[in-house]
Amino acid sequence: MMIQKTATSSRSLGRFKKAALLGLAISGLGLTAAAQAQDTEVPGNIQWTIPFGVGGGTDVWARFFSPWLSESLSGEPTIMIDNVPGGGSINGANLFAVRAKSDGSDWLGTSASTQYPAMLDDPRVRYDYSDWTPILATPTGGVVYAQPDLGESADTALDALLEQPVKLAAQNPTGVELPVLIALDMLGADVQAVFGMRSRGEGRLAFERGEADIDFQTTSAYLSNVEPLVKAGKAVPLFSLGVLNDEGRIVRDPAFPELPTFNEVYQARHGEAPSGKAYEAFRKFFASGYALQKLIMVPKDTPEDLVDTYRQAARSFVETEAFKEAADAQLGPYTPVIGDVVQRHLDDAMSIDDATRDWLADWLQSEHGAKIK
């Protein structure tokens, strides 16, 4: 397999150094912890495996973060991005699982398309998230919206789509649309999903051509491509998926504070909070695919002091105004999640009990003709 390697400059953000140090003070971290982090010897070269091609979303994400991380680490190590595409990220993650060293010099970047196959027991998967430790996670959100001929408001459009079959142009039933399909089913919608789209962008174009009655886009795509449709009266937003707070509860998305979450819409329509195996499946795949959409992982036996150092480096810049300004276009209004909170949410998201898995397998087979067991 050809591995394309590019090195990201470790000094491109020198002008932000003072801002990063200011963020360290503001975050409330003690000087002792910072000194201990500086005392830890960091590898001079870090190989960051990105199991996607150059120019994709996860590659762009890694290249955005690498100079910030390098600048915040002792010695400003060179962070080399190794793109290992194939299998929807499975190939690169499999390779990392067998070759990564535990001396802190190997990182892995994962995305929803790495998490989902592991959760679904895809036979191609040779990696196990329990063998890795998370450093940082970046969340995203998303919005479900409808054609205006279903109704000019969210309530009237929801009423209409619950009374007739509706089409959604999607990629595949076990991909990024999975929690959205579950949510719509729980609401009582008869979704006629048309699979085979090569991207969510193709799904949006089908919506714009009138070939789909409803659509779903993640935050960045919604803000750039769908909000103009809403302003022009060509799309009606229905609900957002929300975000996870530190306690693991789904709350309103800061990118769409005026929009109710799926949980709120369900409760308003059914008079009770969502529950049961369907909701458990929704919650797990929402958490792993959206609340923890992209992750920096290291092998589990990486020394604890190095793990703490990497997490400390991330904390030192994520709350700074310089980072927030630079990150707004790349990440949206979401603050990266670091350390034990990520570990707790990840452990919960990736663990699916047999009853929930059986429900999901039966539902995918009966509703969308997809087999996962």
C-alpha positions as CSV (number, residue, x, y, z in Angstrom):
1,M,0.0,0.0,0.0
2,M,1.4,3.4,-0.9
3,I,1.4,5.8,2.0
4,Q,1.4,9.5,1.1
5,K,3.4,11.4,3.7
6,T,3.4,15.1,4.3
7,A,5.0,17.0,7.1
8,T,3.1,19.9,8.7
9,S,5.2,22.9,9.8
10,S,5.7,23.0,13.5
11,R,6.4,26.8,13.6
12,S,3.6,28.2,11.5
13,L,1.7,29.5,14.5
14,G,4.4,31.2,16.4
15,R,2.4,34.4,16.5
16,F,-0.3,32.7,18.5
17,K,2.1,31.5,21.3
18,K,1.2,34.2,23.7
19,A,-2.5,33.7,23.1
20,A,-2.1,30.0,23.8
21,L,-0.3,30.6,27.0
22,L,-3.0,33.1,28.0
23,G,-5.6,30.4,27.3
24,L,-3.6,28.0,29.6
25,A,-4.0,30.5,32.5
26,I,-7.6,31.2,31.7
27,S,-8.5,27.5,31.7
28,G,-7.6,27.3,35.4
29,L,-4.9,24.7,35.0
30,G,-2.2,24.9,37.7
31,L,1.4,25.9,37.1
32,T,2.5,22.5,38.6
33,A,0.5,20.5,36.0
34,A,2.0,22.7,33.3
35,A,5.5,22.2,34.6
36,Q,5.0,18.5,34.8
37,A,3.8,18.5,31.2
38,Q,6.9,20.4,30.1
39,D,9.2,17.9,31.9
40,T,7.8,15.0,29.9
41,E,10.0,14.1,26.9
42,V,7.9,14.3,23.8
43,P,9.1,12.4,20.6
44,G,10.7,14.7,18.1
45,N,8.6,13.2,15.3
46,I,5.0,12.1,15.6
47,Q,3.3,10.1,12.8
48,W,-0.4,10.9,12.6
49,T,-2.2,8.2,10.6
50,I,-5.2,9.6,8.8
51,P,-7.2,6.7,7.2
52,F,-8.6,8.8,4.5
53,G,-7.2,10.5,1.3
54,V,-5.6,13.9,1.1
55,G,-8.1,16.7,1.0
56,G,-10.9,14.9,2.7
57,G,-12.7,16.2,5.8
58,T,-10.6,14.3,8.3
59,D,-7.3,15.1,6.5
60,V,-8.2,18.8,6.5
61,W,-9.1,18.5,10.2
62,A,-5.8,17.0,11.1
63,R,-3.8,19.5,9.1
64,F,-5.7,22.3,10.9
65,F,-4.9,20.9,14.3
66,S,-1.3,19.7,13.8
67,P,0.4,23.1,14.0
68,W,-1.5,24.1,17.1
69,L,-0.6,20.9,18.8
70,S,3.1,21.1,17.8
71,E,3.4,24.7,18.9
72,S,1.9,23.7,22.3
73,L,4.2,20.7,22.9
74,S,7.7,20.9,24.4
75,G,10.3,20.9,21.6
76,E,7.7,21.6,19.0
77,P,7.8,18.1,17.4
78,T,7.2,17.6,13.7
79,I,3.8,16.1,13.2
80,M,3.7,14.1,10.0
81,I,0.4,13.3,8.4
82,D,0.3,9.8,6.9
83,N,-2.7,9.4,4.6
84,V,-3.7,5.7,4.4
85,P,-7.1,5.6,2.5
86,G,-9.2,2.6,1.7
87,G,-12.2,0.7,3.0
88,G,-13.9,3.9,4.2
89,S,-11.1,4.3,6.8
90,I,-11.0,0.6,7.9
91,N,-7.7,-0.1,6.0
92,G,-5.7,2.7,7.8
93,A,-7.2,1.9,11.2
94,N,-6.4,-1.8,10.8
95,L,-2.8,-0.9,9.8
96,F,-2.5,1.4,12.8
97,A,-3.7,-1.3,15.1
98,V,-0.9,-3.6,14.2
99,R,2.0,-1.2,13.6
100,A,1.6,1.7,16.0
101,K,4.3,2.1,18.7
102,S,3.3,3.0,22.3
103,D,6.1,5.6,22.8
104,G,3.8,8.5,22.0
105,S,5.1,8.8,18.4
106,D,2.0,7.3,16.8
107,W,-1.4,8.9,16.6
108,L,-4.5,8.0,14.8
109,G,-7.3,10.2,13.5
110,T,-10.7,8.6,13.4
111,S,-14.1,9.6,12.2
112,A,-17.7,8.3,12.3
113,S,-16.9,6.0,9.4
114,T,-14.2,4.4,11.6
115,Q,-16.4,4.2,14.7
116,Y,-19.6,2.8,13.0
117,P,-18.0,-0.4,11.4
118,A,-16.5,-1.3,14.8
119,M,-19.9,-0.9,16.5
120,L,-21.6,-2.9,13.8
121,D,-19.1,-5.8,14.0
122,D,-18.0,-5.3,10.3
123,P,-15.9,-8.4,9.5
124,R,-13.3,-6.2,7.9
125,V,-12.5,-4.5,11.2
126,R,-9.3,-5.7,12.9
127,Y,-9.1,-2.9,15.4
128,D,-10.7,-2.4,18.8
129,Y,-11.3,1.0,20.4
130,S,-10.6,-0.5,23.8
131,D,-7.0,-0.8,22.7
132,W,-6.7,3.0,22.2
133,T,-6.9,6.1,24.5
134,P,-8.5,9.3,23.2
135,I,-6.7,12.6,23.5
136,L,-9.2,14.9,21.9
137,A,-12.6,14.8,20.2
138,T,-14.3,17.4,18.0
139,P,-18.1,17.3,17.8
140,T,-20.4,18.3,15.0
141,G,-24.1,18.6,14.7
142,G,-26.7,18.4,12.0
143,V,-30.2,19.5,10.9
144,V,-33.1,17.6,9.2
145,Y,-35.1,19.9,6.9
146,A,-38.0,19.5,4.5
147,Q,-39.5,20.8,1.2
148,P,-41.7,23.9,1.8
149,D,-44.6,22.2,-0.1
150,L,-44.9,19.9,3.0
151,G,-45.6,23.0,5.2
152,E,-44.3,26.5,5.7
153,S,-43.5,25.9,9.4
154,A,-41.7,23.0,11.1
155,D,-44.9,21.9,12.8
156,T,-47.0,21.8,9.6
157,A,-44.2,20.1,7.6
158,L,-43.8,17.5,10.3
159,D,-47.6,16.9,10.3
160,A,-47.5,16.3,6.5
161,L,-44.4,14.1,6.5
162,L,-46.0,11.8,9.1
163,E,-49.1,11.3,6.9
164,Q,-47.4,10.2,3.7
165,P,-44.3,8.4,2.4
166,V,-41.3,10.8,2.0
167,K,-38.1,10.3,0.1
168,L,-34.6,10.9,1.5
169,A,-31.5,10.6,-0.8
170,A,-28.8,8.8,1.3
171,Q,-25.4,7.2,1.1
172,N,-26.1,3.9,2.8
173,P,-28.2,2.6,5.8
174,T,-25.2,2.1,8.1
175,G,-23.4,5.3,7.4
176,V,-23.7,8.9,8.7
177,E,-27.5,8.9,8.1
178,L,-28.1,6.0,10.5
179,P,-29.1,7.9,13.6
180,V,-31.2,10.3,11.4
181,L,-33.1,7.3,9.9
182,I,-33.7,5.9,13.4
183,A,-35.0,9.3,14.6
184,L,-37.4,9.7,11.7
185,D,-38.7,6.2,12.2
186,M,-39.3,6.9,15.9
187,L,-41.3,9.9,15.0
188,G,-43.5,7.8,12.8
189,A,-42.3,8.9,9.4
190,D,-42.5,6.5,6.4
191,V,-39.1,7.2,4.9
192,Q,-38.4,5.8,1.5
193,A,-34.6,6.1,1.5
194,V,-32.9,6.1,-1.9
195,F,-29.3,4.8,-1.2
196,G,-26.3,5.2,-3.4
197,M,-25.4,8.9,-3.0
198,R,-21.6,9.3,-3.0
199,S,-21.8,12.1,-0.5
200,R,-24.3,14.1,1.6
201,G,-23.7,16.9,-1.0
202,E,-25.3,14.7,-3.6
203,G,-28.3,14.1,-1.3
204,R,-28.7,17.9,-0.9
205,L,-28.6,18.4,-4.7
206,A,-31.4,15.7,-5.1
207,F,-33.4,17.7,-2.5
208,E,-32.8,21.0,-4.5
209,R,-34.0,19.3,-7.7
210,G,-37.2,18.2,-5.9
211,E,-36.3,14.5,-6.0
212,A,-36.2,14.2,-2.2
213,D,-38.8,15.5,0.2
214,I,-36.5,15.7,3.2
215,D,-32.8,16.0,3.7
216,F,-30.1,16.1,6.4
217,Q,-26.8,17.9,6.5
218,T,-24.1,18.2,9.1
219,T,-23.4,21.6,10.6
220,S,-20.8,23.0,8.2
221,A,-22.7,21.9,5.1
222,Y,-25.9,23.2,6.5
223,L,-24.6,26.6,7.3
224,S,-22.9,27.1,4.0
225,N,-25.4,25.4,1.6
226,V,-28.8,25.0,3.3
227,E,-29.3,28.3,5.2
228,P,-29.4,30.2,1.9
229,L,-32.2,27.8,0.9
230,V,-34.1,28.5,4.1
231,K,-33.7,32.2,3.6
232,A,-35.0,31.9,0.1
233,G,-38.1,29.9,1.3
234,K,-36.9,26.7,-0.4
235,A,-36.3,24.6,2.7
236,V,-37.9,24.3,6.2
237,P,-35.7,23.2,9.1
238,L,-37.4,20.6,11.3
239,F,-35.0,19.8,14.1
240,S,-31.3,19.4,15.0
241,L,-29.7,16.3,16.5
242,G,-28.3,18.4,19.3
243,V,-25.0,18.0,21.2
244,L,-23.9,16.1,24.3
245,N,-23.1,18.0,27.4
246,D,-20.4,16.9,29.9
247,E,-23.0,14.8,31.7
248,G,-23.9,12.9,28.5
249,R,-27.3,14.5,28.0
250,I,-28.4,15.7,24.6
251,V,-29.0,19.5,24.6
252,R,-29.5,22.2,22.0
253,D,-26.8,22.7,19.4
254,P,-25.0,26.0,19.9
255,A,-24.9,26.4,16.1
256,F,-28.8,26.2,16.0
257,P,-30.0,27.4,19.4
258,E,-33.4,28.2,18.0
259,L,-34.0,24.7,16.7
260,P,-35.5,22.0,18.9
261,T,-33.5,18.8,19.2
262,F,-35.0,15.4,18.0
263,N,-35.6,14.6,21.7
264,E,-37.7,17.8,22.2
265,V,-39.7,17.1,19.0
266,Y,-40.3,13.5,20.1
267,Q,-41.5,14.5,23.6
268,A,-43.7,17.2,22.2
269,R,-45.4,14.8,19.8
270,H,-45.6,11.7,22.1
271,G,-45.9,13.3,25.5
272,E,-42.9,11.5,26.9
273,A,-39.1,11.4,26.4
274,P,-37.8,8.9,23.9
275,S,-36.8,5.6,25.3
276,G,-36.4,1.9,24.4
277,K,-34.0,0.0,22.2
278,A,-34.6,2.3,19.2
279,Y,-33.6,5.3,21.2
280,E,-30.7,3.5,22.7
281,A,-29.4,2.7,19.2
282,F,-30.0,6.4,18.1
283,R,-28.1,7.7,21.2
284,K,-25.1,5.4,20.7
285,F,-24.7,6.2,17.0
286,F,-25.4,9.9,17.5
287,A,-22.7,10.0,20.2
288,S,-20.0,8.2,18.3
289,G,-20.8,9.8,14.9
290,Y,-21.5,13.4,15.9
291,A,-20.7,14.2,19.5
292,L,-17.4,12.5,19.1
293,Q,-17.2,12.7,15.3
294,K,-13.4,13.0,15.0
295,L,-10.9,11.7,17.5
296,I,-7.2,11.7,18.2
297,M,-6.3,8.3,19.5
298,V,-3.0,6.7,20.8
299,P,-2.3,3.1,21.8
300,K,-3.7,2.2,25.2
301,D,-0.2,1.4,26.6
302,T,1.2,4.9,25.8
303,P,2.8,6.2,29.0
304,E,0.3,8.1,31.1
305,D,2.5,11.1,31.5
306,L,2.7,11.4,27.6
307,V,-1.1,11.1,27.4
308,D,-1.5,13.8,30.0
309,T,1.0,16.0,28.2
310,Y,-0.9,15.7,24.9
311,R,-4.1,16.5,26.6
312,Q,-2.5,19.4,28.4
313,A,-1.2,20.7,25.1
314,A,-4.7,20.7,23.6
315,R,-6.2,22.4,26.7
316,S,-3.6,25.1,26.4
317,F,-5.0,26.5,23.2
318,V,-8.6,25.4,22.7
319,E,-10.1,28.1,24.9
320,T,-8.0,30.9,23.4
321,E,-9.6,33.6,21.2
322,A,-7.0,33.0,18.5
323,F,-7.9,29.3,18.2
324,K,-11.7,30.0,18.4
325,E,-11.4,32.5,15.6
326,A,-9.3,30.2,13.5
327,A,-11.5,27.2,14.2
328,D,-14.9,28.7,13.6
329,A,-14.9,28.0,9.9
330,Q,-13.3,24.6,10.3
331,L,-15.2,23.2,13.3
332,G,-18.2,25.5,13.8
333,P,-19.1,26.9,17.2
334,Y,-18.0,23.7,19.0
335,T,-15.3,23.4,21.6
336,P,-13.1,20.3,21.3
337,V,-13.6,17.8,24.2
338,I,-10.5,16.6,25.9
339,G,-9.4,13.9,28.3
340,D,-11.6,11.9,30.7
341,V,-14.9,13.3,29.4
342,V,-14.0,11.9,25.9
343,Q,-13.1,8.6,27.4
344,R,-16.3,8.4,29.4
345,H,-18.5,9.3,26.4
346,L,-16.5,7.0,24.0
347,D,-16.8,4.0,26.3
348,D,-20.5,4.5,26.6
349,A,-21.1,5.1,22.8
350,M,-19.0,2.1,21.7
351,S,-20.7,-0.4,24.0
352,I,-23.9,-1.9,22.6
353,D,-25.8,-4.6,24.5
354,D,-27.1,-7.6,22.7
355,A,-30.7,-6.6,22.9
356,T,-30.0,-3.2,21.2
357,R,-27.8,-4.8,18.6
358,D,-30.6,-7.4,17.8
359,W,-33.1,-4.6,17.5
360,L,-30.9,-2.7,15.2
361,A,-30.1,-5.7,13.0
362,D,-33.8,-6.6,12.7
363,W,-34.8,-2.9,12.0
364,L,-32.1,-2.5,9.3
365,Q,-33.2,-5.7,7.6
366,S,-36.9,-5.0,7.7
367,E,-36.8,-1.3,6.9
368,H,-33.8,-1.0,4.6
369,G,-32.8,-4.5,3.5
370,A,-29.4,-4.2,5.1
371,K,-27.7,-7.1,7.0
372,I,-25.3,-6.6,9.8
373,K,-25.3,-10.1,11.2
